[in-house]
Amino acid sequence: MKKLLASTALVGALVISGSSFADETKFGGNIENTWTSQESMVDGTATKDSKDAIGNDIEITVSHTKELDNGWKFVGAFAIDESANGSIDTSRANVQLSKDGITLQIGSEGIQGAEYYPIPTVADISCDLPGLGSTCDYGKSLNDSQALGLAVAVPGGVIEALYAPDASSGDAASDSNVDNQARLGTAATANYLSTSTAQPVNLGAGAEVAYKFKALDGALTGHVSAHQASAREGVLDHGDQSTQSASLQYNFGTVKVGAGRLLSKSAKDATSTTDREVTTDSFGITLAASDDLSLGVQYKESSSDEWTSDEKVTAVSAAYNFGGVGFSLTYAQNENDGGTTSKDQELVVFRTKTAF
């Protein structure tokens, strides 16, 4: 899931229509700049992990829509952006066919499946911020892998399902993805309990299903989901990974509130002989102070039977829409990172984002 700046309400795109107006191609994108200042501490003493830097993220999006002769609608979409080493890479790509409330998909980052923000935010959700906590508010999803997808509209909401033969393929897999099909290897050390930047490896098939609903004229929203990804043959017995999550949000108008719970289970590391289970509860509230200014508070608490202390993250954010250019400022604190007592972080993130 890409980072969002909720106060940026304007999304621009160049639209090219065919002569029949049944075909349409859109070009768009966004430019994002971030100044992050982070201080890591153990027992109150700053560590070498502290950092202060400016970064940027540039994304270009393309989508093509076509009404087919048989009544189905075709949509093909992809996005490219710079990777960690500065090269250009595909960040997502998918093809969809839809008709009468049914959508079929192959690819990544289209149907979201189990990936769902459980609480309202005005800037980044806390686990999308760098180095802030070892657990996430929302479960990692096959949405980030090359998968088959199905979405079916039902009264009050939608049911979404994803299946991936290789759950660790990633959303920018190479042509045919044959490079990732080796059946042997060492056990995964990255897992779905980690922050959203971690990509699990050595996974086999995965499947997930989610129900997302709206009620009371859209004021009440929420979801329930379940995800399972198995370890490949020849790797750690406890490499299987699973998550279950649920959330509710209510929109009072200028104020939104929400709460969610995520249950995660996977191997702790490559030498684990037992599963690690983590429960993460998250709460959020946002206020639209004006047409352009929004304020928000997030709180996340995670506990595990293998930790000495609960991990606690609190984030306070302000976002401003400056005529289509979004600005946000977030201050966050993380206590007992990874369940380690007195291992803490403080983080300040200033972000700008504009869409075109």
C-alpha positions, -999 to 999 in steps of 0.1 A, spaced: 0 0 0 14 34 -10 17 61 15 -12 86 15 -16 122 23 -53 126 31 -53 163 28 -43 162 -9 -78 161 -24 -69 169 -61 -58 141 -84 -49 152 -119 -46 131 -150 -41 135 -188 -70 117 -205 -69 104 -241 -102 90 -254 -107 69 -285 -129 79 -313 -158 59 -299 -153 74 -264 -155 37 -252 -117 36 -248 -99 59 -224 -62 61 -214 -52 82 -184 -17 94 -174 -10 107 -139 13 105 -110 26 122 -79 57 138 -64 64 134 -27 92 149 -6 98 139 30 121 153 58 125 127 85 142 132 118 145 101 140 161 95 173 165 59 187 172 54 224 180 25 247 175 32 284 173 69 275 206 71 256 207 79 219 220 52 196 238 53 162 205 44 146 194 80 149 190 98 115 180 131 99 175 132 61 154 144 32 141 119 6 117 119 -23 93 95 -41 82 100 -77 55 78 -93 40 78 -127 7 60 -133 -10 48 -165 -44 32 -169 -65 21 -199 -102 14 -199 -121 -3 -227 -158 -13 -230 -157 -48 -247 -183 -59 -272 -196 -86 -249 -205 -61 -222 -175 -66 -199 -152 -37 -190 -114 -41 -193 -90 -21 -172 -52 -24 -174 -31 -3 -150 4 1 -139 27 25 -120 65 30 -121 87 48 -96 122 49 -84 135 19 -64 157 21 -33 189 23 -54 175 51 -76 166 30 -106 131 29 -122 109 0 -114 73 -12 -117 56 -6 -84 23 -23 -94 5 -37 -124 -28 -55 -129 -54 -63 -155 -91 -65 -146 -124 -76 -162 -157 -65 -146 -194 -68 -152 -225 -68 -130 -207 -62 -97 -181 -89 -104 -144 -81 -109 -117 -106 -120 -80 -96 -117 -45 -109 -124 -15 -89 -111 -7 -68 -80 -20 -37 -62 -55 -37 -76 -80 -56 -54 -68 -48 -19 -79 -80 -2 -68 -81 35 -49 -48 32 -72 -23 49 -65 8 71 -83 0 104 -84 36 117 -88 71 102 -57 91 95 -48 126 81 -12 116 71 6 82 71 -6 55 94 21 50 120 35 16 108 42 32 73 66 56 90 103 45 89 116 26 118 86 31 140 77 -1 157 81 -38 147 44 -44 141 18 -29 118 -18 -17 122 -29 -36 92 -18 -71 79 5 -76 50 -15 -88 20 -13 -107 -12 -23 -74 -28 15 -68 -27 22 -101 -46 14 -114 -81 -20 -129 -75 -54 -138 -89 -82 -117 -75 -120 -117 -72 -143 -90 -60 -180 -95 -57 -204 -67 -47 -229 -78 -21 -256 -58 -2 -239 -33 20 -203 -40 8 -179 -62 -11 -162 -95 -7 -126 -97 -20 -104 -128 -24 -68 -132 -35 -47 -163 -43 -10 -163 -51 10 -195 -60 41 -176 -48 32 -153 -19 67 -138 -18 67 -127 -55 63 -90 -47 44 -64 -67 73 -58 -92 81 -94 -102 100 -100 -134 85 -114 -166 69 -149 -159 83 -146 -124 104 -178 -129 133 -164 -108 113 -168 -76 101 -204 -81 130 -223 -64 115 -247 -39 145 -249 -15 161 -223 6 167 -209 41 138 -200 63 124 -165 62 135 -139 87 112 -112 74 75 -119 80 41 -103 81 46 -91 117 73 -67 104 67 -32 92 53 -26 57 87 -23 41 97 -59 49 91 -84 21 87 -120 32 108 -146 13 107 -183 7 69 -185 10 47 -208 -11 11 -205 -19 -11 -179 -1 -48 -171 0 -69 -145 18 -105 -132 19 -120 -99 32 -155 -85 37 -156 -47 36 -189 -30 44 -207 4 47 -239 12 67 -259 41 79 -255 60 46 -218 53 46 -212 68 81 -203 34 95 -175 14 77 -154 -16 86 -140 -49 76 -131 -84 86 -103 -105 69 -82 -136 71 -49 -144 54 -27 -175 52 6 -181 35 25 -213 37 63 -219 38 79 -236 8 91 -271 9 125 -275 26 122 -245 48 113 -239 84 83 -259 96 71 -228 115 75 -205 84 37 -205 78 22 -170 83 -14 -160 91 -33 -129 101 -69 -122 111 -81 -86 114 -113 -66 120 -121 -29 123 -149 -3 127 -149 34 118 -176 60 122 -179 94 105 -197 120 126 -190 147 100 -161 168 111 -149 140 134 -140 104 125 -132 77 150 -120 41 145 -106 10 161 -91 -22 148 -75 -55 159 -49 -76 141 -38 -111 152 -6 -123 136 13 -156 137 46 -166 121 80 -178 129 101 -154 150 133 -160 130 151 -186 110 159 -208 140 125 -207 156 109 -240 167 76 -223 178 53 -197 163 53 -161 175 18 -147 181 12 -109 183 -20 -90 191 -21 -54 178 -49 -30 188 -51 4 171 -72 35 177 -76 67 158 -95 100 157 -94 128 132 -108 163 131 -115 185 100 -107 218 116 -115 236 84 -119 229 47 -81 226 43 -67 218 78 -71 183 94 -58 170 127 -54 134 138 -42 112 167 -32 75 164 -24 50 191 -12 14 186 -4 -12 212 11 -47 205 16 -76 228 32 -110 224 39 -140 247 76 -138 237 80 -101 246 91 -86 279 70 -54 274 41 -42 252 51 -21 222 32 13 222 32 38 194 15 73 196 14 96 166 0 132 163 -5 147 128 -16 178 111 -23 180 74 -30 211 52 -43 212 16 -25 242 0 -46 246 -32 -39 210 -43 -5 206 -27 -6 186 5 16 193 35 17 171 67 36 171 99 37 141 122 53 136 156 54 100 169 68 81 199 75 44 200 80 27 234 95 -8 238 103 -14 202 99 -51 193 88 -58 229 122 -48 243 119 -28 275 133 8 272 141 5 235 124 37 223 122 60 192 110 95 185 102 106 150 93 138 133 82 137 96 74 166 74 59 156 40 48 174 8 28 157 -19 12 168 -51 -6 148 -78 -7 155 -115 
